[in-house]
């Protein structure tokens, strides 16, 4: 359970990274950052997964174990893996 809490706590860091990405990118100038549309979409999807978990509400209602399902782990893992793969790709 403590490891899963660490994963759930990453939402704030992800939102900070996405905010930084938006602050240094100009979506109207694709030459400035041609990868902006991909990363904007990927981070929005990842943040959406976190929002759909309703972490605070489930914990308040003693439903915290529902957050530890395989489906939740798969969703978070697939979104993070896609972002990571794009970052380390040779494109």
PDB file of N, CA, C and O in Angstrom:
ATOM      1  N   UNK A   1       0.817  -1.206   0.000  1.00  0.00           N
ATOM      2  CA  UNK A   1       0.000   0.000   0.000  1.00  0.00           C
ATOM      3  C   UNK A   1       0.859   1.268   0.000  1.00  0.00           C
ATOM      4  O   UNK A   1       0.514   2.205  -0.720  1.00  0.00           O
ATOM      5  N   UNK A   2       1.956   1.358   0.761  1.00  0.00           N
ATOM      6  CA  UNK A   2       2.750   2.587   0.740  1.00  0.00           C
ATOM      7  C   UNK A   2       3.284   2.923  -0.657  1.00  0.00           C
ATOM      8  O   UNK A   2       3.321   4.096  -1.029  1.00  0.00           O
ATOM      9  N   UNK A   3       3.696   1.919  -1.433  1.00  0.00           N
ATOM     10  CA  UNK A   3       4.186   2.187  -2.779  1.00  0.00           C
ATOM     11  C   UNK A   3       3.079   2.774  -3.644  1.00  0.00           C
ATOM     12  O   UNK A   3       3.319   3.689  -4.431  1.00  0.00           O
ATOM     13  N   UNK A   4       1.876   2.249  -3.498  1.00  0.00           N
ATOM     14  CA  UNK A   4       0.768   2.758  -4.290  1.00  0.00           C
ATOM     15  C   UNK A   4       0.440   4.197  -3.911  1.00  0.00           C
ATOM     16  O   UNK A   4       0.036   4.987  -4.764  1.00  0.00           O
ATOM     17  N   UNK A   5       0.609   4.538  -2.650  1.00  0.00           N
ATOM     18  CA  UNK A   5       0.395   5.938  -2.231  1.00  0.00           C
ATOM     19  C   UNK A   5       1.397   6.862  -2.913  1.00  0.00           C
ATOM     20  O   UNK A   5       1.066   7.991  -3.274  1.00  0.00           O
ATOM     21  N   UNK A   6       2.615   6.378  -3.085  1.00  0.00           N
ATOM     22  CA  UNK A   6       3.633   7.167  -3.780  1.00  0.00           C
ATOM     23  C   UNK A   6       3.200   7.404  -5.227  1.00  0.00           C
ATOM     24  O   UNK A   6       3.327   8.512  -5.748  1.00  0.00           O
ATOM     25  N   UNK A   7       2.695   6.367  -5.862  1.00  0.00           N
ATOM     26  CA  UNK A   7       2.216   6.494  -7.249  1.00  0.00           C
ATOM     27  C   UNK A   7       1.075   7.495  -7.324  1.00  0.00           C
ATOM     28  O   UNK A   7       1.059   8.355  -8.204  1.00  0.00           O
ATOM     29  N   UNK A   8       0.128   7.389  -6.415  1.00  0.00           N
ATOM     30  CA  UNK A   8      -1.012   8.310  -6.423  1.00  0.00           C
ATOM     31  C   UNK A   8      -0.575   9.740  -6.142  1.00  0.00           C
ATOM     32  O   UNK A   8      -1.172  10.687  -6.656  1.00  0.00           O
ATOM     33  N   UNK A   9       0.456   9.899  -5.336  1.00  0.00           N
ATOM     34  CA  UNK A   9       0.949  11.239  -4.994  1.00  0.00           C
ATOM     35  C   UNK A   9       1.667  11.903  -6.162  1.00  0.00           C
ATOM     36  O   UNK A   9       1.935  13.104  -6.113  1.00  0.00           O
ATOM     37  N   UNK A  10       1.984  11.150  -7.207  1.00  0.00           N
ATOM     38  CA  UNK A  10       2.680  11.710  -8.357  1.00  0.00           C
ATOM     39  C   UNK A  10       1.801  12.634  -9.192  1.00  0.00           C
ATOM     40  O   UNK A  10       2.305  13.371 -10.038  1.00  0.00           O
ATOM     41  N   UNK A  11       0.507  12.599  -8.963  1.00  0.00           N
ATOM     42  CA  UNK A  11      -0.394  13.451  -9.753  1.00  0.00           C
ATOM     43  C   UNK A  11       0.049  14.913  -9.692  1.00  0.00           C
ATOM     44  O   UNK A  11       0.088  15.587 -10.721  1.00  0.00           O
ATOM     45  N   UNK A  12       0.378  15.404  -8.516  1.00  0.00           N
ATOM     46  CA  UNK A  12       0.780  16.801  -8.389  1.00  0.00           C
ATOM     47  C   UNK A  12       2.049  17.072  -9.201  1.00  0.00           C
ATOM     48  O   UNK A  12       2.146  18.108  -9.860  1.00  0.00           O
ATOM     49  N   UNK A  13       3.008  16.172  -9.163  1.00  0.00           N
ATOM     50  CA  UNK A  13       4.236  16.353  -9.939  1.00  0.00           C
ATOM     51  C   UNK A  13       3.945  16.356 -11.435  1.00  0.00           C
ATOM     52  O   UNK A  13       4.531  17.137 -12.184  1.00  0.00           O
ATOM     53  N   UNK A  14       3.046  15.490 -11.865  1.00  0.00           N
ATOM     54  CA  UNK A  14       2.691  15.422 -13.279  1.00  0.00           C
ATOM     55  C   UNK A  14       2.012  16.721 -13.706  1.00  0.00           C
ATOM     56  O   UNK A  14       2.281  17.234 -14.792  1.00  0.00           O
ATOM     57  N   UNK A  15       1.147  17.246 -12.867  1.00  0.00           N
ATOM     58  CA  UNK A  15       0.497  18.516 -13.194  1.00  0.00           C
ATOM     59  C   UNK A  15       1.505  19.656 -13.250  1.00  0.00           C
ATOM     60  O   UNK A  15       1.360  20.562 -14.071  1.00  0.00           O
ATOM     61  N   UNK A  16       2.516  19.632 -12.403  1.00  0.00           N
ATOM     62  CA  UNK A  16       3.566  20.662 -12.429  1.00  0.00           C
ATOM     63  C   UNK A  16       4.364  20.557 -13.722  1.00  0.00           C
ATOM     64  O   UNK A  16       4.639  21.570 -14.366  1.00  0.00           O
ATOM     65  N   UNK A  17       4.739  19.335 -14.106  1.00  0.00           N
ATOM     66  CA  UNK A  17       5.494  19.130 -15.348  1.00  0.00           C
ATOM     67  C   UNK A  17       4.679  19.594 -16.548  1.00  0.00           C
ATOM     68  O   UNK A  17       5.206  20.245 -17.450  1.00  0.00           O
ATOM     69  N   UNK A  18       3.389  19.256 -16.554  1.00  0.00           N
ATOM     70  CA  UNK A  18       2.532  19.682 -17.660  1.00  0.00           C
ATOM     71  C   UNK A  18       2.406  21.205 -17.695  1.00  0.00           C
ATOM     72  O   UNK A  18       2.418  21.802 -18.771  1.00  0.00           O
ATOM     73  N   UNK A  19       2.290  21.820 -16.551  1.00  0.00           N
ATOM     74  CA  UNK A  19       2.251  23.287 -16.495  1.00  0.00           C
ATOM     75  C   UNK A  19       3.525  23.903 -17.032  1.00  0.00           C
ATOM     76  O   UNK A  19       3.484  24.914 -17.734  1.00  0.00           O
ATOM     77  N   UNK A  20       4.660  23.298 -16.706  1.00  0.00           N
ATOM     78  CA  UNK A  20       5.943  23.779 -17.228  1.00  0.00           C
ATOM     79  C   UNK A  20       5.988  23.629 -18.743  1.00  0.00           C
ATOM     80  O   UNK A  20       6.414  24.545 -19.446  1.00  0.00           O
ATOM     81  N   UNK A  21       5.550  22.480 -19.249  1.00  0.00           N
ATOM     82  CA  UNK A  21       5.520  22.255 -20.684  1.00  0.00           C
ATOM     83  C   UNK A  21       4.694  23.327 -21.391  1.00  0.00           C
ATOM     84  O   UNK A  21       5.104  23.862 -22.421  1.00  0.00           O
ATOM     85  N   UNK A  22       3.529  23.634 -20.826  1.00  0.00           N
ATOM     86  CA  UNK A  22       2.668  24.655 -21.429  1.00  0.00           C
ATOM     87  C   UNK A  22       3.312  26.033 -21.369  1.00  0.00           C
ATOM     88  O   UNK A  22       3.123  26.847 -22.273  1.00  0.00           O
ATOM     89  N   UNK A  23       4.071  26.298 -20.311  1.00  0.00           N
ATOM     90  CA  UNK A  23       4.654  27.625 -20.157  1.00  0.00           C
ATOM     91  C   UNK A  23       5.809  27.889 -21.116  1.00  0.00           C
ATOM     92  O   UNK A  23       6.096  29.044 -21.431  1.00  0.00           O
ATOM     93  N   UNK A  24       6.470  26.844 -21.580  1.00  0.00           N
ATOM     94  CA  UNK A  24       7.620  27.047 -22.478  1.00  0.00           C
ATOM     95  C   UNK A  24       7.296  26.727 -23.932  1.00  0.00           C
ATOM     96  O   UNK A  24       8.163  26.842 -24.798  1.00  0.00           O
ATOM     97  N   UNK A  25       6.068  26.330 -24.205  1.00  0.00           N
ATOM     98  CA  UNK A  25       5.690  25.938 -25.555  1.00  0.00           C
ATOM     99  C   UNK A  25       4.676  26.911 -26.129  1.00  0.00           C
ATOM    100  O   UNK A  25       3.912  27.558 -25.413  1.00  0.00           O
ATOM    101  N   UNK A  26       4.703  26.984 -27.432  1.00  0.00           N
ATOM    102  CA  UNK A  26       3.738  27.810 -28.142  1.00  0.00           C
ATOM    103  C   UNK A  26       2.995  26.913 -29.121  1.00  0.00           C
ATOM    104  O   UNK A  26       3.523  26.603 -30.189  1.00  0.00           O
ATOM    105  N   UNK A  27       1.777  26.489 -28.782  1.00  0.00           N
ATOM    106  CA  UNK A  27       1.053  25.581 -29.677  1.00  0.00           C
ATOM    107  C   UNK A  27       0.755  26.199 -31.038  1.00  0.00           C
ATOM    108  O   UNK A  27       0.448  25.480 -31.989  1.00  0.00           O
ATOM    109  N   UNK A  28       0.840  27.513 -31.141  1.00  0.00           N
ATOM    110  CA  UNK A  28       0.610  28.178 -32.422  1.00  0.00           C
ATOM    111  C   UNK A  28       1.858  28.234 -33.287  1.00  0.00           C
ATOM    112  O   UNK A  28       1.799  28.643 -34.447  1.00  0.00           O
ATOM    113  N   UNK A  29       2.992  27.821 -32.721  1.00  0.00           N
ATOM    114  CA  UNK A  29       4.246  27.807 -33.467  1.00  0.00           C
ATOM    115  C   UNK A  29       4.855  26.414 -33.356  1.00  0.00           C
ATOM    116  O   UNK A  29       5.725  26.184 -32.517  1.00  0.00           O
ATOM    117  N   UNK A  30       4.401  25.477 -34.204  1.00  0.00           N
ATOM    118  CA  UNK A  30       4.879  24.097 -34.096  1.00  0.00           C
ATOM    119  C   UNK A  30       6.376  23.944 -34.348  1.00  0.00           C
ATOM    120  O   UNK A  30       6.968  22.947 -33.936  1.00  0.00           O
ATOM    121  N   UNK A  31       6.991  24.906 -35.011  1.00  0.00           N
ATOM    122  CA  UNK A  31       8.434  24.823 -35.239  1.00  0.00           C
ATOM    123  C   UNK A  31       9.215  25.015 -33.947  1.00  0.00           C
ATOM    124  O   UNK A  31      10.340  24.531 -33.818  1.00  0.00           O
ATOM    125  N   UNK A  32       8.619  25.724 -32.991  1.00  0.00           N
ATOM    126  CA  UNK A  32       9.283  25.958 -31.715  1.00  0.00           C
ATOM    127  C   UNK A  32       9.381  24.656 -30.912  1.00  0.00           C
ATOM    128  O   UNK A  32      10.406  24.383 -30.288  1.00  0.00           O
ATOM    129  N   UNK A  33       8.327  23.871 -30.932  1.00  0.00           N
ATOM    130  CA  UNK A  33       8.326  22.580 -30.250  1.00  0.00           C
ATOM    131  C   UNK A  33       7.388  21.646 -31.013  1.00  0.00           C
ATOM    132  O   UNK A  33       6.193  21.597 -30.721  1.00  0.00           O
ATOM    133  N   UNK A  34       7.914  20.910 -31.981  1.00  0.00           N
ATOM    134  CA  UNK A  34       7.051  20.051 -32.807  1.00  0.00           C
ATOM    135  C   UNK A  34       6.402  18.905 -32.031  1.00  0.00           C
ATOM    136  O   UNK A  34       5.436  18.310 -32.507  1.00  0.00           O
ATOM    137  N   UNK A  35       6.915  18.593 -30.859  1.00  0.00           N
ATOM    138  CA  UNK A  35       6.352  17.503 -30.058  1.00  0.00           C
ATOM    139  C   UNK A  35       5.277  17.977 -29.079  1.00  0.00           C
ATOM    140  O   UNK A  35       4.690  17.166 -28.362  1.00  0.00           O
ATOM    141  N   UNK A  36       5.022  19.274 -29.047  1.00  0.00           N
ATOM    142  CA  UNK A  36       4.053  19.806 -28.090  1.00  0.00           C
ATOM    143  C   UNK A  36       2.692  19.127 -28.176  1.00  0.00           C
ATOM    144  O   UNK A  36       2.160  18.735 -27.137  1.00  0.00           O
ATOM    145  N   UNK A  37       2.102  18.968 -29.356  1.00  0.00           N
ATOM    146  CA  UNK A  37       0.762  18.347 -29.403  1.00  0.00           C
ATOM    147  C   UNK A  37       0.743  16.947 -28.788  1.00  0.00           C
ATOM    148  O   UNK A  37      -0.206  16.584 -28.093  1.00  0.00           O
ATOM    149  N   UNK A  38       1.788  16.166 -29.043  1.00  0.00           N
ATOM    150  CA  UNK A  38       1.830  14.823 -28.469  1.00  0.00           C
ATOM    151  C   UNK A  38       1.877  14.888 -26.949  1.00  0.00           C
ATOM    152  O   UNK A  38       1.073  14.248 -26.271  1.00  0.00           O
ATOM    153  N   UNK A  39       2.813  15.657 -26.419  1.00  0.00           N
ATOM    154  CA  UNK A  39       2.978  15.722 -24.966  1.00  0.00           C
ATOM    155  C   UNK A  39       1.774  16.356 -24.275  1.00  0.00           C
ATOM    156  O   UNK A  39       1.382  15.925 -23.191  1.00  0.00           O
ATOM    157  N   UNK A  40       1.195  17.366 -24.891  1.00  0.00           N
ATOM    158  CA  UNK A  40       0.013  17.989 -24.297  1.00  0.00           C
ATOM    159  C   UNK A  40      -1.100  16.959 -24.166  1.00  0.00           C
ATOM    160  O   UNK A  40      -1.728  16.847 -23.114  1.00  0.00           O
ATOM    161  N   UNK A  41      -1.342  16.212 -25.226  1.00  0.00           N
ATOM    162  CA  UNK A  41      -2.378  15.186 -25.197  1.00  0.00           C
ATOM    163  C   UNK A  41      -2.041  14.085 -24.197  1.00  0.00           C
ATOM    164  O   UNK A  41      -2.907  13.653 -23.435  1.00  0.00           O
ATOM    165  N   UNK A  42      -0.792  13.627 -24.193  1.00  0.00           N
ATOM    166  CA  UNK A  42      -0.386  12.540 -23.296  1.00  0.00           C
ATOM    167  C   UNK A  42      -0.522  12.937 -21.832  1.00  0.00           C
ATOM    168  O   UNK A  42      -1.014  12.156 -21.018  1.00  0.00           O
ATOM    169  N   UNK A  43      -0.090  14.142 -21.498  1.00  0.00           N
ATOM    170  CA  UNK A  43      -0.201  14.586 -20.104  1.00  0.00           C
ATOM    171  C   UNK A  43      -1.654  14.821 -19.709  1.00  0.00           C
ATOM    172  O   UNK A  43      -2.039  14.528 -18.577  1.00  0.00           O
ATOM    173  N   UNK A  44      -2.468  15.348 -20.626  1.00  0.00           N
ATOM    174  CA  UNK A  44      -3.883  15.535 -20.322  1.00  0.00           C
ATOM    175  C   UNK A  44      -4.564  14.194 -20.062  1.00  0.00           C
ATOM    176  O   UNK A  44      -5.389  14.083 -19.155  1.00  0.00           O
ATOM    177  N   UNK A  45      -4.220  13.170 -20.856  1.00  0.00           N
ATOM    178  CA  UNK A  45      -4.794  11.841 -20.649  1.00  0.00           C
ATOM    179  C   UNK A  45      -4.356  11.261 -19.307  1.00  0.00           C
ATOM    180  O   UNK A  45      -5.169  10.691 -18.579  1.00  0.00           O
ATOM    181  N   UNK A  46      -3.081  11.404 -18.982  1.00  0.00           N
ATOM    182  CA  UNK A  46      -2.572  10.873 -17.715  1.00  0.00           C
ATOM    183  C   UNK A  46      -3.217  11.574 -16.526  1.00  0.00           C
ATOM    184  O   UNK A  46      -3.615  10.923 -15.560  1.00  0.00           O
ATOM    185  N   UNK A  47      -3.318  12.871 -16.592  1.00  0.00           N
ATOM    186  CA  UNK A  47      -3.976  13.626 -15.514  1.00  0.00           C
ATOM    187  C   UNK A  47      -5.449  13.225 -15.431  1.00  0.00           C
ATOM    188  O   UNK A  47      -6.017  13.158 -14.340  1.00  0.00           O
ATOM    189  N   UNK A  48      -6.057  12.962 -16.568  1.00  0.00           N
ATOM    190  CA  UNK A  48      -7.445  12.505 -16.591  1.00  0.00           C
ATOM    191  C   UNK A  48      -7.623  11.175 -15.869  1.00  0.00           C
ATOM    192  O   UNK A  48      -8.617  10.976 -15.170  1.00  0.00           O
ATOM    193  N   UNK A  49      -6.675  10.272 -16.031  1.00  0.00           N
ATOM    194  CA  UNK A  49      -6.746   8.992 -15.316  1.00  0.00           C
ATOM    195  C   UNK A  49      -6.710   9.240 -13.817  1.00  0.00           C
ATOM    196  O   UNK A  49      -7.495   8.660 -13.067  1.00  0.00           O
ATOM    197  N   UNK A  50      -5.800  10.101 -13.380  1.00  0.00           N
ATOM    198  CA  UNK A  50      -5.729  10.430 -11.952  1.00  0.00           C
ATOM    199  C   UNK A  50      -7.035  11.049 -11.456  1.00  0.00           C
ATOM    200  O   UNK A  50      -7.525  10.694 -10.384  1.00  0.00           O
ATOM    201  N   UNK A  51      -7.597  11.971 -12.233  1.00  0.00           N
ATOM    202  CA  UNK A  51      -8.840  12.622 -11.814  1.00  0.00           C
ATOM    203  C   UNK A  51      -9.985  11.619 -11.717  1.00  0.00           C
ATOM    204  O   UNK A  51     -10.803  11.692 -10.800  1.00  0.00           O
ATOM    205  N   UNK A  52     -10.043  10.688 -12.659  1.00  0.00           N
ATOM    206  CA  UNK A  52     -11.114   9.694 -12.659  1.00  0.00           C
ATOM    207  C   UNK A  52     -11.028   8.729 -11.478  1.00  0.00           C
ATOM    208  O   UNK A  52     -12.009   8.064 -11.147  1.00  0.00           O
ATOM    209  N   UNK A  53      -9.880   8.652 -10.855  1.00  0.00           N
ATOM    210  CA  UNK A  53      -9.724   7.762  -9.703  1.00  0.00           C
ATOM    211  C   UNK A  53     -10.468   8.278  -8.477  1.00  0.00           C
ATOM    212  O   UNK A  53     -10.820   7.493  -7.596  1.00  0.00           O
ATOM    213  N   UNK A  54     -10.710   9.572  -8.406  1.00  0.00           N
ATOM    214  CA  UNK A  54     -11.389  10.170  -7.251  1.00  0.00           C
ATOM    215  C   UNK A  54     -10.740   9.712  -5.943  1.00  0.00           C
ATOM    216  O   UNK A  54     -11.421   9.229  -5.038  1.00  0.00           O
ATOM    217  N   UNK A  55      -9.433   9.866  -5.855  1.00  0.00           N
ATOM    218  CA  UNK A  55      -8.657   9.354  -4.732  1.00  0.00           C
ATOM    219  C   UNK A  55      -9.171   9.853  -3.391  1.00  0.00           C
ATOM    220  O   UNK A  55      -9.430   9.058  -2.488  1.00  0.00           O
ATOM    221  N   UNK A  56      -9.317  11.154  -3.261  1.00  0.00           N
ATOM    222  CA  UNK A  56      -9.725  11.715  -1.972  1.00  0.00           C
ATOM    223  C   UNK A  56     -11.093  11.195  -1.542  1.00  0.00           C
ATOM    224  O   UNK A  56     -11.306  10.860  -0.376  1.00  0.00           O
ATOM    225  N   UNK A  57     -12.009  11.133  -2.492  1.00  0.00           N
ATOM    226  CA  UNK A  57     -13.362  10.668  -2.190  1.00  0.00           C
ATOM    227  C   UNK A  57     -13.366   9.205  -1.766  1.00  0.00           C
ATOM    228  O   UNK A  57     -14.036   8.838  -0.801  1.00  0.00           O
ATOM    229  N   UNK A  58     -12.622   8.371  -2.482  1.00  0.00           N
ATOM    230  CA  UNK A  58     -12.595   6.951  -2.149  1.00  0.00           C
ATOM    231  C   UNK A  58     -11.940   6.704  -0.797  1.00  0.00           C
ATOM    232  O   UNK A  58     -12.392   5.851  -0.033  1.00  0.00           O
ATOM    233  N   UNK A  59     -10.893   7.436  -0.501  1.00  0.00           N
ATOM    234  CA  UNK A  59     -10.242   7.277   0.794  1.00  0.00           C
ATOM    235  C   UNK A  59     -11.178   7.741   1.900  1.00  0.00           C
ATOM    236  O   UNK A  59     -11.269   7.096   2.945  1.00  0.00           O
ATOM    237  N   UNK A  60     -11.873   8.848   1.684  1.00  0.00           N
ATOM    238  CA  UNK A  60     -12.814   9.358   2.683  1.00  0.00           C
ATOM    239  C   UNK A  60     -13.953   8.374   2.950  1.00  0.00           C
ATOM    240  O   UNK A  60     -14.493   8.320   4.055  1.00  0.00           O
ATOM    241  N   UNK A  61     -14.310   7.598   1.928  1.00  0.00           N
ATOM    242  CA  UNK A  61     -15.399   6.628   2.061  1.00  0.00           C
ATOM    243  C   UNK A  61     -14.890   5.211   2.342  1.00  0.00           C
ATOM    244  O   UNK A  61     -15.614   4.234   2.153  1.00  0.00           O
ATOM    245  N   UNK A  62     -13.641   5.114   2.793  1.00  0.00           N
ATOM    246  CA  UNK A  62     -13.022   3.818   3.103  1.00  0.00           C
ATOM    247  C   UNK A  62     -13.064   2.849   1.924  1.00  0.00           C
ATOM    248  O   UNK A  62     -13.291   1.652   2.097  1.00  0.00           O
ATOM    249  N   UNK A  63     -12.842   3.387   0.720  1.00  0.00           N
ATOM    250  CA  UNK A  63     -12.806   2.561  -0.485  1.00  0.00           C
ATOM    251  C   UNK A  63     -11.415   2.585  -1.113  1.00  0.00           C
ATOM    252  O   UNK A  63     -11.264   2.378  -2.317  1.00  0.00           O
ATOM    253  N   UNK A  64     -10.422   2.836  -0.300  1.00  0.00           N
ATOM    254  CA  UNK A  64      -9.051   2.962  -0.790  1.00  0.00           C
ATOM    255  C   UNK A  64      -8.533   1.737  -1.506  1.00  0.00           C
ATOM    256  O   UNK A  64      -7.702   1.853  -2.408  1.00  0.00           O
ATOM    257  N   UNK A  65      -9.004   0.573  -1.126  1.00  0.00           N
ATOM    258  CA  UNK A  65      -8.534  -0.660  -1.772  1.00  0.00           C
ATOM    259  C   UNK A  65      -8.948  -0.716  -3.237  1.00  0.00           C
ATOM    260  O   UNK A  65      -8.279  -1.368  -4.039  1.00  0.00           O
ATOM    261  N   UNK A  66     -10.028  -0.049  -3.598  1.00  0.00           N
ATOM    262  CA  UNK A  66     -10.462  -0.015  -5.000  1.00  0.00           C
ATOM    263  C   UNK A  66      -9.421   0.670  -5.884  1.00  0.00           C
ATOM    264  O   UNK A  66      -9.342   0.401  -7.082  1.00  0.00           O
ATOM    265  N   UNK A  67      -8.633   1.545  -5.293  1.00  0.00           N
ATOM    266  CA  UNK A  67      -7.614   2.259  -6.050  1.00  0.00           C
ATOM    267  C   UNK A  67      -6.461   1.356  -6.440  1.00  0.00           C
ATOM    268  O   UNK A  67      -5.688   1.699  -7.335  1.00  0.00           O
ATOM    269  N   UNK A  68      -6.329   0.217  -5.793  1.00  0.00           N
ATOM    270  CA  UNK A  68      -5.193  -0.660  -6.022  1.00  0.00           C
ATOM    271  C   UNK A  68      -5.509  -1.775  -7.009  1.00  0.00           C
ATOM    272  O   UNK A  68      -4.816  -2.792  -7.018  1.00  0.00           O
ATOM    273  N   UNK A  69      -6.511  -1.616  -7.821  1.00  0.00           N
ATOM    274  CA  UNK A  69      -6.891  -2.669  -8.760  1.00  0.00           C
ATOM    275  C   UNK A  69      -5.887  -2.771  -9.907  1.00  0.00           C
ATOM    276  O   UNK A  69      -5.157  -1.824 -10.201  1.00  0.00           O
ATOM    277  N   UNK A  70      -5.868  -3.928 -10.539  1.00  0.00           N
ATOM    278  CA  UNK A  70      -4.987  -4.144 -11.684  1.00  0.00           C
ATOM    279  C   UNK A  70      -5.297  -3.167 -12.814  1.00  0.00           C
ATOM    280  O   UNK A  70      -4.393  -2.708 -13.513  1.00  0.00           O
ATOM    281  N   UNK A  71      -6.578  -2.854 -12.988  1.00  0.00           N
ATOM    282  CA  UNK A  71      -6.978  -1.934 -14.058  1.00  0.00           C
ATOM    283  C   UNK A  71      -6.379  -0.548 -13.846  1.00  0.00           C
ATOM    284  O   UNK A  71      -5.919   0.077 -14.802  1.00  0.00           O
ATOM    285  N   UNK A  72      -6.377  -0.067 -12.627  1.00  0.00           N
ATOM    286  CA  UNK A  72      -5.795   1.242 -12.319  1.00  0.00           C
ATOM    287  C   UNK A  72      -4.306   1.222 -12.632  1.00  0.00           C
ATOM    288  O   UNK A  72      -3.786   2.141 -13.264  1.00  0.00           O
ATOM    289  N   UNK A  73      -3.632   0.187 -12.193  1.00  0.00           N
ATOM    290  CA  UNK A  73      -2.191   0.069 -12.433  1.00  0.00           C
ATOM    291  C   UNK A  73      -1.910   0.024 -13.928  1.00  0.00           C
ATOM    292  O   UNK A  73      -0.977   0.676 -14.398  1.00  0.00           O
ATOM    293  N   UNK A  74      -2.697  -0.733 -14.682  1.00  0.00           N
ATOM    294  CA  UNK A  74      -2.499  -0.838 -16.130  1.00  0.00           C
ATOM    295  C   UNK A  74      -2.694   0.516 -16.816  1.00  0.00           C
ATOM    296  O   UNK A  74      -1.914   0.889 -17.692  1.00  0.00           O
ATOM    297  N   UNK A  75      -3.735   1.249 -16.415  1.00  0.00           N
ATOM    298  CA  UNK A  75      -3.997   2.556 -17.029  1.00  0.00           C
ATOM    299  C   UNK A  75      -2.837   3.516 -16.786  1.00  0.00           C
ATOM    300  O   UNK A  75      -2.324   4.137 -17.717  1.00  0.00           O
ATOM    301  N   UNK A  76      -2.434   3.627 -15.533  1.00  0.00           N
ATOM    302  CA  UNK A  76      -1.336   4.543 -15.203  1.00  0.00           C
ATOM    303  C   UNK A  76      -0.056   4.109 -15.894  1.00  0.00           C
ATOM    304  O   UNK A  76       0.668   4.937 -16.446  1.00  0.00           O
ATOM    305  N   UNK A  77       0.224   2.820 -15.865  1.00  0.00           N
ATOM    306  CA  UNK A  77       1.445   2.301 -16.461  1.00  0.00           C
ATOM    307  C   UNK A  77       1.495   2.540 -17.970  1.00  0.00           C
ATOM    308  O   UNK A  77       2.533   2.939 -18.498  1.00  0.00           O
ATOM    309  N   UNK A  78       0.392   2.300 -18.661  1.00  0.00           N
ATOM    310  CA  UNK A  78       0.397   2.485 -20.116  1.00  0.00           C
ATOM    311  C   UNK A  78       0.603   3.943 -20.506  1.00  0.00           C
ATOM    312  O   UNK A  78       1.318   4.236 -21.464  1.00  0.00           O
ATOM    313  N   UNK A  79      -0.018   4.853 -19.770  1.00  0.00           N
ATOM    314  CA  UNK A  79       0.143   6.281 -20.073  1.00  0.00           C
ATOM    315  C   UNK A  79       1.569   6.746 -19.807  1.00  0.00           C
ATOM    316  O   UNK A  79       2.152   7.468 -20.616  1.00  0.00           O
ATOM    317  N   UNK A  80       2.128   6.334 -18.674  1.00  0.00           N
ATOM    318  CA  UNK A  80       3.497   6.728 -18.331  1.00  0.00           C
ATOM    319  C   UNK A  80       4.489   6.090 -19.298  1.00  0.00           C
ATOM    320  O   UNK A  80       5.441   6.746 -19.721  1.00  0.00           O
ATOM    321  N   UNK A  81       4.284   4.828 -19.652  1.00  0.00           N
ATOM    322  CA  UNK A  81       5.183   4.164 -20.600  1.00  0.00           C
ATOM    323  C   UNK A  81       5.192   4.862 -21.953  1.00  0.00           C
ATOM    324  O   UNK A  81       6.245   4.992 -22.576  1.00  0.00           O
ATOM    325  N   UNK A  82       4.024   5.312 -22.413  1.00  0.00           N
ATOM    326  CA  UNK A  82       3.953   6.005 -23.702  1.00  0.00           C
ATOM    327  C   UNK A  82       4.733   7.308 -23.666  1.00  0.00           C
ATOM    328  O   UNK A  82       5.453   7.626 -24.613  1.00  0.00           O
ATOM    329  N   UNK A  83       4.599   8.062 -22.589  1.00  0.00           N
ATOM    330  CA  UNK A  83       5.346   9.317 -22.459  1.00  0.00           C
ATOM    331  C   UNK A  83       6.834   9.024 -22.385  1.00  0.00           C
ATOM    332  O   UNK A  83       7.632   9.679 -23.057  1.00  0.00           O
ATOM    333  N   UNK A  84       7.208   8.057 -21.586  1.00  0.00           N
ATOM    334  CA  UNK A  84       8.622   7.700 -21.433  1.00  0.00           C
ATOM    335  C   UNK A  84       9.221   7.241 -22.776  1.00  0.00           C
ATOM    336  O   UNK A  84      10.335   7.633 -23.125  1.00  0.00           O
ATOM    337  N   UNK A  85       8.486   6.419 -23.519  1.00  0.00           N
ATOM    338  CA  UNK A  85       8.976   5.937 -24.805  1.00  0.00           C
ATOM    339  C   UNK A  85       9.210   7.087 -25.780  1.00  0.00           C
ATOM    340  O   UNK A  85      10.190   7.084 -26.526  1.00  0.00           O
ATOM    341  N   UNK A  86       8.320   8.057 -25.773  1.00  0.00           N
ATOM    342  CA  UNK A  86       8.471   9.208 -26.664  1.00  0.00           C
ATOM    343  C   UNK A  86       9.693  10.035 -26.264  1.00  0.00           C
ATOM    344  O   UNK A  86      10.426  10.520 -27.126  1.00  0.00           O
ATOM    345  N   UNK A  87       9.910  10.195 -24.969  1.00  0.00           N
ATOM    346  CA  UNK A  87      11.048  10.986 -24.496  1.00  0.00           C
ATOM    347  C   UNK A  87      12.364  10.357 -24.906  1.00  0.00           C
ATOM    348  O   UNK A  87      13.290  11.065 -25.301  1.00  0.00           O
ATOM    349  N   UNK A  88      12.465   9.044 -24.820  1.00  0.00           N
ATOM    350  CA  UNK A  88      13.752   8.402 -25.103  1.00  0.00           C
ATOM    351  C   UNK A  88      13.889   7.940 -26.543  1.00  0.00           C
ATOM    352  O   UNK A  88      14.926   7.384 -26.905  1.00  0.00           O
ATOM    353  N   UNK A  89      12.869   8.152 -27.383  1.00  0.00           N
ATOM    354  CA  UNK A  89      12.953   7.742 -28.781  1.00  0.00           C
ATOM    355  C   UNK A  89      13.942   8.605 -29.541  1.00  0.00           C
ATOM    356  O   UNK A  89      14.258   9.723 -29.133  1.00  0.00           O
ATOM    357  N   UNK A  90      14.417   8.077 -30.637  1.00  0.00           N
ATOM    358  CA  UNK A  90      15.429   8.767 -31.436  1.00  0.00           C
ATOM    359  C   UNK A  90      14.829   9.713 -32.472  1.00  0.00           C
ATOM    360  O   UNK A  90      15.547  10.199 -33.346  1.00  0.00           O
ATOM    361  N   UNK A  91      13.541   9.979 -32.391  1.00  0.00           N
ATOM    362  CA  UNK A  91      12.885  10.887 -33.363  1.00  0.00           C
ATOM    363  C   UNK A  91      13.463  12.258 -33.315  1.00  0.00           C
ATOM    364  O   UNK A  91      13.030  13.136 -34.061  1.00  0.00           O
TER     365      UNK A  91
END
